[in-house]
């Protein structure tokens, strides 16, 4: 009986939100506040289909993006539920909302034009948090 109680206790204590690889709810501007991310953007319709990208979220509405081989760009953004929307002049980011496909404390996956019948126009950005 004591052994069963011990196992139940271990099960409950192992179910916490401290694992950075576990989905931790919705992404919000407050969770992006003063964070930096680095990763890769992929889209067959882009001039360069695979590009390195870095994003820095300065506050809950603005930030900077650095695409590989491009100058730094000031961006504005807003989050509406499962979508993040960037200003239209944000080079590759603007134009259509991005679906926040997954979010953990250490990783974000964004997808644009996911439902497009033209698979060449589907864009994916994978970002890892820089500590």
Backbone as a printed PyTorch tensor [residue, N CA C, xyz], in Angstrom:
tensor([[[  0.8200,  -1.1980,   0.0000],
         [  0.0000,   0.0000,   0.0000],
         [  0.8690,   1.2690,   0.0000]],

        [[  1.8800,   1.2630,   0.8360],
         [  2.7940,   2.4030,   0.8910],
         [  3.5010,   2.5990,  -0.4520]],

        [[  3.8610,   1.5100,  -1.0950],
         [  4.5220,   1.5630,  -2.4000],
         [  3.6030,   2.2180,  -3.4500]],

        [[  2.3200,   1.8880,  -3.4580],
         [  1.3630,   2.4760,  -4.3950],
         [  1.2310,   3.9780,  -4.1600]],

        [[  1.1870,   4.3860,  -2.9030],
         [  1.1210,   5.8110,  -2.5830],
         [  2.3650,   6.5450,  -3.0710]],

        [[  3.5100,   5.9110,  -2.9140],
         [  4.7730,   6.4850,  -3.3860],
         [  4.7510,   6.6790,  -4.9020]],

        [[  4.2930,   5.6740,  -5.6440],
         [  4.2290,   5.7700,  -7.1120],
         [  3.2720,   6.8550,  -7.5710]],

        [[  2.1270,   6.9770,  -6.9260],
         [  1.1710,   8.0310,  -7.2700],
         [  1.8000,   9.4000,  -7.0430]],

        [[  2.4910,   9.5740,  -5.9480],
         [  3.1540,  10.8390,  -5.6370],
         [  4.2120,  11.1820,  -6.6770]],

        [[  5.0070,  10.2010,  -7.1010],
         [  6.0270,  10.4140,  -8.1370],
         [  5.3610,  10.8350,  -9.4440]],

        [[  4.2490,  10.2070,  -9.7990],
         [  3.5410,  10.5440, -11.0420],
         [  3.0830,  11.9900, -11.0520]],

        [[  2.5300,  12.4610,  -9.9450],
         [  2.0310,  13.8290,  -9.8970],
         [  3.1590,  14.8560,  -9.8720]],

        [[  4.2460,  14.5620,  -9.2190],
         [  5.3390,  15.5400,  -9.1660],
         [  6.0900,  15.6190, -10.4780]],

        [[  5.9810,  14.6090, -11.3320],
         [  6.6720,  14.6690, -12.6060],
         [  5.8610,  15.4000, -13.6700]],

        [[  4.6540,  15.8400, -13.3560],
         [  3.7960,  16.5270, -14.3170],
         [  3.8160,  18.0340, -14.0740]],

        [[  4.9690,  18.6660, -14.1580],
         [  5.0290,  20.1150, -13.9770],
         [  5.3580,  20.8010, -15.2870]],

        [[  5.2920,  22.1320, -15.2990],
         [  5.5310,  22.9110, -16.5100],
         [  6.9740,  23.3930, -16.6240]],

        [[  7.8970,  22.7690, -15.9210],
         [  9.2790,  23.2320, -15.9550],
         [ 10.0480,  22.6800, -17.1360]],

        [[  9.4970,  21.7370, -17.8590],
         [ 10.1570,  21.1920, -19.0330],
         [  9.9600,  22.1640, -20.1910]],

        [[ 11.0470,  22.7560, -20.7120],
         [ 10.9080,  23.7540, -21.7750],
         [ 10.4510,  23.1770, -23.1110]],

        [[ 10.4300,  21.8590, -23.2620],
         [ 10.0320,  21.2510, -24.5220],
         [  8.5440,  20.8910, -24.5610]],

        [[  7.8150,  21.1620, -23.5080],
         [  6.3960,  20.8560, -23.4370],
         [  5.6110,  22.0960, -23.8410]],

        [[  4.5970,  21.8990, -24.6860],
         [  3.7350,  23.0010, -25.0990],
         [  3.2100,  23.7110, -23.8530]],

        [[  3.3420,  25.0390, -23.7900],
         [  2.9760,  25.7600, -22.5690],
         [  1.8600,  26.7670, -22.8010]],

        [[  0.8820,  26.3770, -23.5540],
         [ -0.2580,  27.2600, -23.7650],
         [ -0.0590,  28.1800, -24.9490]],

        [[ -0.8750,  29.2230, -24.9910],
         [ -0.8280,  30.1620, -26.1050],
         [  0.3640,  31.0940, -26.0160]],

        [[  0.8890,  31.4260, -27.1730],
         [  1.9380,  32.4340, -27.2580],
         [  1.2720,  33.8040, -27.1260]],

        [[  1.8140,  34.6470, -26.2780],
         [  1.2790,  35.9970, -26.0730],
         [  2.3950,  37.0120, -26.2530]],

        [[  2.0540,  38.2720, -26.5170],
         [  3.0930,  39.3040, -26.6120],
         [  3.9260,  39.4060, -25.3220]],

        [[  3.3060,  39.1510, -24.1860],
         [  4.0240,  39.2140, -22.9180],
         [  5.0940,  38.1210, -22.8320]],

        [[  4.8400,  36.9690, -23.4350],
         [  5.8220,  35.8820, -23.4270],
         [  6.9840,  36.1670, -24.3840]],

        [[  6.7620,  37.0090, -25.3920],
         [  7.8350,  37.3860, -26.3220],
         [  8.6280,  38.5980, -25.8320]],

        [[  8.0850,  39.3320, -24.9050],
         [  8.6790,  40.5720, -24.3990],
         [ 10.1580,  40.3870, -24.0520]],

        [[ 11.0120,  41.1600, -24.7220],
         [ 12.4590,  41.1870, -24.5170],
         [ 13.1120,  39.8100, -24.6420]],

        [[ 12.7030,  39.0520, -25.6710],
         [ 13.3430,  37.7660, -25.9660],
         [ 13.9680,  37.8190, -27.3490]],

        [[ 14.9430,  36.9380, -27.5730],
         [ 15.6170,  36.8260, -28.8670],
         [ 15.5450,  35.3790, -29.3300]],

        [[ 15.3790,  35.2090, -30.6460],
         [ 15.1930,  33.8950, -31.2520],
         [ 16.0260,  33.7930, -32.5220]],

        [[ 16.4930,  32.5890, -32.8470],
         [ 17.2790,  32.3600, -34.0620],
         [ 16.8470,  31.0440, -34.6820]],

        [[ 16.8380,  31.0020, -36.0210],
         [ 16.4460,  29.7640, -36.6760],
         [ 16.5180,  29.8570, -38.1790]],

        [[ 15.5620,  29.1920, -38.8370],
         [ 15.5570,  29.0810, -40.2890],
         [ 14.1550,  29.3350, -40.8260]],

        [[ 14.0970,  30.0450, -41.9530],
         [ 12.8580,  30.2250, -42.6870],
         [ 12.9520,  29.4680, -43.9960]],

        [[ 11.8760,  28.7510, -44.3780],
         [ 11.8760,  27.9660, -45.6120],
         [ 10.6080,  28.2190, -46.4120]],

        [[ 10.8020,  28.4940, -47.7100],
         [  9.6750,  28.6280, -48.6270],
         [ 10.2200,  28.5300, -50.0420]],

        [[  9.6900,  27.6190, -50.8320],
         [ 10.1760,  27.4300, -52.2050],
         [  9.9330,  28.6440, -53.0830]],

        [[  8.9670,  29.4980, -52.7340],
         [  8.6590,  30.6780, -53.5510],
         [  9.6020,  31.8480, -53.2610]],

        [[ 10.3920,  31.7870, -52.1900],
         [ 11.3180,  32.8740, -51.8720],
         [ 12.5200,  32.8400, -52.8040]],

        [[ 13.1680,  33.9770, -52.9780],
         [ 14.3710,  34.0700, -53.8190],
         [ 15.4280,  33.0840, -53.3120]],

        [[ 15.6090,  33.0340, -52.0040],
         [ 16.4830,  32.0420, -51.3640],
         [ 15.5690,  31.1540, -50.5170]],

        [[ 15.3330,  29.9080, -50.9360],
         [ 14.3310,  29.0670, -50.2700],
         [ 14.6090,  28.7400, -48.7940]],

        [[ 15.8680,  28.6950, -48.3870],
         [ 16.2290,  28.4250, -46.9870],
         [ 17.1210,  29.5420, -46.4980]],

        [[ 16.6560,  30.2820, -45.4910],
         [ 17.4300,  31.4180, -44.9770],
         [ 17.4970,  31.3790, -43.4640]],

        [[ 18.6550,  31.7640, -42.9490],
         [ 18.7670,  31.9730, -41.5220],
         [ 17.9960,  33.2330, -41.1470]],

        [[ 17.4150,  33.2280, -39.9590],
         [ 16.6390,  34.3790, -39.5020],
         [ 16.8210,  34.5330, -37.9970]],

        [[ 16.8890,  35.7810, -37.5630],
         [ 16.9230,  36.0940, -36.1420],
         [ 15.8440,  37.1120, -35.8340]],

        [[ 15.1720,  36.9380, -34.6950],
         [ 14.1290,  37.8820, -34.2870],
         [ 14.3700,  38.3060, -32.8480]],

        [[ 14.2040,  39.6010, -32.6360],
         [ 14.2990,  40.1530, -31.2930],
         [ 13.0130,  40.9140, -31.0260]],

        [[ 12.3120,  40.5380, -29.9820],
         [ 11.0600,  41.1940, -29.6120],
         [ 11.3810,  42.1790, -28.4880]],

        [[ 11.3540,  43.4560, -28.8220],
         [ 11.7660,  44.5080, -27.8930],
         [ 10.7000,  44.7650, -26.8440]],

        [[  9.4560,  44.8400, -27.2880],
         [  8.3440,  45.0250, -26.3580],
         [  7.1710,  44.1730, -26.8440]],

        [[  5.9740,  44.4720, -26.4230],
         [  4.8270,  43.6360, -26.7730],
         [  4.2190,  43.9750, -28.1330]],

        [[  4.8430,  44.8920, -28.8860],
         [  4.3210,  45.2600, -30.2010],
         [  5.3890,  45.4450, -31.2650]],

        [[  6.6590,  45.5490, -30.8840],
         [  7.6900,  45.8320, -31.8790],
         [  8.9420,  45.0110, -31.6340]],

        [[  9.7460,  44.9550, -32.6790],
         [ 10.9930,  44.2090, -32.5860],
         [ 11.8510,  44.4320, -33.8110]],

        [[ 12.7850,  43.5240, -34.0050],
         [ 13.6960,  43.5810, -35.1420],
         [ 13.8340,  42.1800, -35.7120]],

        [[ 14.0200,  42.1150, -37.0230],
         [ 14.2740,  40.8280, -37.6730],
         [ 15.5190,  40.9690, -38.5440]],

        [[ 16.3160,  39.9270, -38.5470],
         [ 17.5180,  39.8590, -39.3830],
         [ 17.4250,  38.6160, -40.2490]],

        [[ 17.2220,  38.8180, -41.5500],
         [ 17.2680,  37.7130, -42.5010],
         [ 18.7080,  37.6000, -42.9990]],

        [[ 19.1610,  36.4040, -43.2080],
         [ 20.5050,  36.1540, -43.7240],
         [ 20.7230,  36.9550, -45.0080]],

        [[ 21.8130,  37.6990, -45.0710],
         [ 22.2090,  38.5190, -46.2280],
         [ 21.3430,  39.7570, -46.4440]],

        [[ 20.5370,  40.1440, -45.4690],
         [ 19.7230,  41.3580, -45.5540],
         [ 20.0350,  42.2480, -44.3560]],

        [[ 19.7250,  43.5300, -44.4930],
         [ 19.8770,  44.4560, -43.3730],
         [ 18.7810,  44.2090, -42.3380]],

        [[ 19.0620,  44.6370, -41.1280],
         [ 18.0810,  44.5170, -40.0430],
         [ 16.8270,  45.3250, -40.3700]],

        [[ 15.6710,  44.7820, -40.0260],
         [ 14.3910,  45.4200, -40.3220],
         [ 13.6280,  45.6190, -39.0160]],

        [[ 13.0910,  46.8160, -38.8200],
         [ 12.1990,  47.0710, -37.6900],
         [ 10.8360,  46.4730, -38.0200]],

        [[ 10.2440,  45.8040, -37.0560],
         [  8.9380,  45.1870, -37.2730],
         [  7.9670,  45.6010, -36.1700]],

        [[  6.6930,  45.5110, -36.5170],
         [  5.6270,  45.5560, -35.5160],
         [  4.8500,  44.2570, -35.6800]],

        [[  4.2250,  43.8370, -34.6040],
         [  3.4790,  42.5820, -34.6540],
         [  2.3370,  42.6140, -33.6520]],

        [[  1.3840,  41.7360, -33.8900],
         [  0.3170,  41.5120, -32.9110],
         [ -0.0550,  40.0370, -32.9720]],

        [[ -0.5430,  39.5480, -31.8700],
         [ -0.9540,  38.1490, -31.7820],
         [ -2.4530,  38.1180, -31.5380]],

        [[ -3.1360,  37.3410, -32.3850],
         [ -4.5830,  37.1550, -32.2480],
         [ -4.8580,  35.6600, -32.2000]],

        [[ -5.0060,  35.1290, -31.0060],
         [ -5.2520,  33.6910, -30.8490],
         [ -4.0810,  32.8700, -31.3400]],

        [[ -4.3040,  32.0590, -32.3720],
         [ -3.2650,  31.1920, -32.9260],
         [ -2.4910,  31.8560, -34.0710]],

        [[ -2.6760,  33.1640, -34.2770],
         [ -2.0150,  33.8660, -35.3760],
         [ -1.1040,  34.9700, -34.8610]],

        [[  0.0350,  35.1430, -35.5470],
         [  0.8860,  36.3040, -35.3270],
         [  0.9340,  37.0480, -36.6590]],

        [[  0.7070,  38.3530, -36.5920],
         [  0.6230,  39.1860, -37.7980],
         [  1.7050,  40.2460, -37.7100]],

        [[  2.5400,  40.3010, -38.7530],
         [  3.6190,  41.2740, -38.8290],
         [  3.2330,  42.3970, -39.7800]],

        [[  3.8610,  43.5710, -39.6160],
         [  3.5790,  44.6800, -40.5200],
         [  3.9460,  44.2940, -41.9550]],

        [[  3.3110,  44.9590, -42.9050],
         [  3.4160,  44.5680, -44.3130],
         [  4.8030,  44.7700, -44.9130]],

        [[  5.6430,  45.6240, -44.3330],
         [  6.9730,  45.8420, -44.9150],
         [  8.0510,  45.0380, -44.1800]],

        [[  7.6730,  43.9540, -43.5540],
         [  8.5950,  43.1650, -42.7300],
         [  9.3600,  42.1080, -43.5300]],

        [[  9.4430,  42.2270, -44.8300],
         [ 10.2120,  41.3310, -45.7050],
         [ 10.0060,  39.8580, -45.3590]],

        [[  9.2520,  39.1610, -46.1460],
         [  8.9160,  37.7470, -46.0020],
         [  7.9300,  37.4760, -44.8580]],

        [[  7.8450,  38.3500, -43.8720],
         [  6.9320,  38.1230, -42.7530],
         [  5.5430,  38.6980, -43.0140]],

        [[  5.4780,  39.8030, -43.7570],
         [  4.2130,  40.4780, -44.0040],
         [  3.3860,  39.7860, -45.0660]],

        [[  2.2030,  40.3000, -45.2840],
         [  1.3590,  39.7930, -46.3610],
         [  0.2230,  38.9080, -45.9040]],

        [[  0.5030,  37.9530, -45.0630],
         [ -0.5300,  37.0440, -44.5680],
         [ -0.1740,  36.6680, -43.1260]],

        [[ -1.1800,  36.3620, -42.3210],
         [ -0.8840,  35.9590, -40.9430],
         [ -0.1020,  34.6450, -40.9040]],

        [[  0.6540,  34.4620, -39.8460],
         [  1.3860,  33.2220, -39.5910],
         [  0.6470,  32.4350, -38.5120]],

        [[  0.4470,  31.1540, -38.7470],
         [ -0.1430,  30.2780, -37.7360],
         [  0.9560,  29.9100, -36.7400]],

        [[  0.6690,  30.0800, -35.4690],
         [  1.5940,  29.6470, -34.4240],
         [  1.3370,  28.1510, -34.2360]],

        [[  2.1140,  27.3420, -34.9370],
         [  1.8870,  25.9000, -34.9690],
         [  2.2740,  25.2470, -33.6460]],

        [[  3.3740,  25.6940, -33.0620],
         [  3.7580,  25.1880, -31.7450],
         [  4.5920,  26.2350, -31.0220]],

        [[  4.5170,  26.1730, -29.6920],
         [  5.2650,  27.1160, -28.8690],
         [  5.6580,  26.4490, -27.5610]],

        [[  6.9400,  26.4920, -27.2440],
         [  7.4420,  26.1060, -25.9330],
         [  8.3300,  27.2510, -25.4580]],

        [[  8.8690,  27.1320, -24.2680],
         [  9.7580,  28.1780, -23.7620],
         [ 11.0110,  28.3230, -24.6230]],

        [[ 11.3640,  27.2710, -25.3660],
         [ 12.6160,  27.2680, -26.1330],
         [ 12.4380,  27.2030, -27.6480]],

        [[ 11.2120,  26.9940, -28.1510],
         [ 11.0430,  26.7940, -29.5980],
         [  9.6760,  27.3050, -30.0690]],

        [[  9.6890,  27.9240, -31.2560],
         [  8.4540,  28.3820, -31.9060],
         [  8.4620,  27.8820, -33.3490]],

        [[  7.3320,  27.3700, -33.8130],
         [  7.1480,  27.0230, -35.2210],
         [  6.0070,  27.8650, -35.7670]],

        [[  6.2910,  28.6160, -36.8450],
         [  5.2960,  29.4530, -37.5080],
         [  5.0980,  28.9510, -38.9370]],

        [[  3.8490,  28.9380, -39.4060],
         [  3.5490,  28.5060, -40.7810],
         [  2.6330,  29.5340, -41.4320]],

        [[  2.9830,  29.9080, -42.6730],
         [  2.1810,  30.8510, -43.4510],
         [  1.6910,  30.1370, -44.7030]],

        [[  0.4620,  30.4260, -45.1040],
         [ -0.1570,  29.8500, -46.3110],
         [ -0.2730,  28.3280, -46.2410]],

        [[ -0.4670,  27.7920, -45.0540],
         [ -0.5110,  26.3380, -44.8670],
         [ -1.5880,  25.6720, -45.7170]],

        [[ -2.7170,  26.3290, -45.9130],
         [ -3.8290,  25.7360, -46.6570],
         [ -3.7510,  26.0020, -48.1650]],

        [[ -2.7020,  26.6610, -48.6190],
         [ -2.5830,  26.9870, -50.0400],
         [ -2.4710,  25.7190, -50.8860]],

        [[ -3.2090,  25.6600, -51.9930],
         [ -3.0610,  24.5070, -52.8820],
         [ -1.6910,  24.5110, -53.5750]],

        [[ -1.0600,  25.6760, -53.6170],
         [  0.2750,  25.7970, -54.2000],
         [  1.3040,  25.5950, -53.0860]],

        [[  1.7830,  24.3790, -52.9290],
         [  2.7060,  24.0260, -51.8360],
         [  3.9820,  24.8540, -51.8630]],

        [[  4.3050,  25.4170, -53.0250],
         [  5.4970,  26.2600, -53.1540],
         [  5.3850,  27.5230, -52.2940]],

        [[  4.1510,  27.9420, -51.9960],
         [  3.9350,  29.1750, -51.2430],
         [  3.8240,  28.9530, -49.7270]],

        [[  3.8870,  27.7160, -49.2780],
         [  3.8430,  27.4230, -47.8460],
         [  5.2080,  27.7820, -47.2520]],

        [[  5.1880,  28.6460, -46.2470],
         [  6.4270,  29.0890, -45.5940],
         [  6.4370,  28.5990, -44.1480]],

        [[  7.6080,  28.1750, -43.6960],
         [  7.7720,  27.6750, -42.3250],
         [  8.9770,  28.3570, -41.6990]],

        [[  8.7820,  28.8480, -40.4880],
         [  9.8900,  29.4070, -39.7150],
         [ 10.0120,  28.6160, -38.4210]],

        [[ 11.2000,  28.1060, -38.1750],
         [ 11.5230,  27.3870, -36.9360],
         [ 12.4970,  28.2510, -36.1540]],

        [[ 12.1550,  28.6050, -34.9260],
         [ 12.9860,  29.4890, -34.1070],
         [ 13.3070,  28.8480, -32.7630]],

        [[ 14.5560,  28.9980, -32.3360],
         [ 14.9880,  28.5650, -31.0120],
         [ 15.3640,  29.7930, -30.2000]],

        [[ 14.9700,  29.7930, -28.9550],
         [ 15.2460,  30.9370, -28.0790],
         [ 16.7350,  31.0050, -27.7540]],

        [[ 17.2410,  32.2300, -27.7530],
         [ 18.6250,  32.4870, -27.3680],
         [ 18.5990,  32.9580, -25.9180]],

        [[ 19.2930,  32.2490, -25.0680],
         [ 19.3120,  32.6340, -23.6430],
         [ 20.4090,  33.6280, -23.3490]]])
